[in-house]
Amino acid sequence: MPGAVSAPTTGNVEPGGRFHNREFLRERFNSLGAVEGVPVGAYCGSGVTAAHEVLALEIAGLSAALYVGSWSNWVADPARPVATG
């Protein structure tokens, strides 16, 4: 999707599988451009890991919308723009 930034969900958790603390997550998302006042949405291939991302953003103190249809829904409409590279 045009304007999308990749933030793999594996970066949200510590080696033991627990979420990183609020400060760590906030810094991670801020460095990717997710800051207060900027609308943020999350999607993935089918919506599963995007829900994880929205929770991590919430822990970081940032609100985000979940695009439930995710990439599968987006790409199904040939009228929607697709960015590559």
SULPE-V53613 format. One record per residue. N is the residue number from 1. RES is the residue in three letters. SS is DSSP state (~ for helix, > for strand, _ for the rest). PSI is psi in degrees with one decimal (none if undefined). NEAR is the number of other ideal C-beta (glycine too) atoms within 8 Angstrom. Layout:
n: <N	N>
res: <RES	RES>
ss: <SS	SS>
psi: <PSI	PSI>
near: <NEAR	NEAR>
This chain:
n: <1	2	3	4	5	6	7	8	9	10	11	12	13	14	15	16	17	18	19	20	21	22	23	24	25	26	27	28	29	30	31	32	33	34	35	36	37	38	39	40	41	42	43	44	45	46	47	48	49	50	51	52	53	54	55	56	57	58	59	60	61	62	63	64	65	66	67	68	69	70	71	72	73	74	75	76	77	78	79	80	81	82	83	84	85>
res: <MET	PRO	GLY	ALA	VAL	SER	ALA	PRO	THR	THR	GLY	ASN	VAL	GLU	PRO	GLY	GLY	ARG	PHE	HIS	ASN	ARG	GLU	PHE	LEU	ARG	GLU	ARG	PHE	ASN	SER	LEU	GLY	ALA	VAL	GLU	GLY	VAL	PRO	VAL	GLY	ALA	TYR	CYS	GLY	SER	GLY	VAL	THR	ALA	ALA	HIS	GLU	VAL	LEU	ALA	LEU	GLU	ILE	ALA	GLY	LEU	SER	ALA	ALA	LEU	TYR	VAL	GLY	SER	TRP	SER	ASN	TRP	VAL	ALA	ASP	PRO	ALA	ARG	PRO	VAL	ALA	THR	GLY>
ss: <_	_	_	_	_	_	_	_	~	~	~	~	>	_	_	_	_	_	>	_	_	~	~	~	~	~	~	~	~	~	~	_	_	_	_	_	_	_	_	_	>	>	_	_	_	_	_	~	~	~	~	~	~	~	~	~	~	~	~	_	_	_	_	_	>	>	_	_	_	~	~	~	~	~	~	_	_	_	_	_	_	_	_	_	_>
psi: <134.7	132.7	-4.0	149.4	133.8	129.8	79.0	136.5	-24.0	-23.4	-6.9	-12.4	153.1	169.0	-31.2	-3.9	-3.0	153.3	144.6	163.5	167.0	-45.2	-43.8	-48.9	-40.3	-44.9	-41.6	-50.7	-36.8	-40.2	-18.7	1.4	-1.5	99.3	161.5	139.3	-10.3	122.4	135.4	136.6	153.8	140.6	165.8	-148.2	-40.4	-6.0	-11.8	-56.2	-20.5	-35.3	-38.9	-41.0	-42.0	-39.6	-43.8	-40.4	-40.0	-42.8	-37.4	-7.2	18.9	131.3	145.0	149.6	145.1	119.8	95.9	-39.3	-25.9	-162.4	-38.0	-41.2	-41.7	-50.7	-16.4	-17.6	107.1	-12.4	-15.2	143.5	148.6	127.7	143.0	159.5	none>
near: <10	6	5	7	6	4	10	5	11	5	7	11	11	7	4	5	5	6	10	9	6	8	6	8	15	11	8	13	15	9	6	8	7	12	8	5	3	7	4	11	8	13	13	12	7	7	12	7	8	13	10	10	14	12	9	13	15	10	9	12	7	12	6	12	9	11	12	6	8	13	10	9	10	12	8	5	7	3	3	8	5	7	8	3	2>
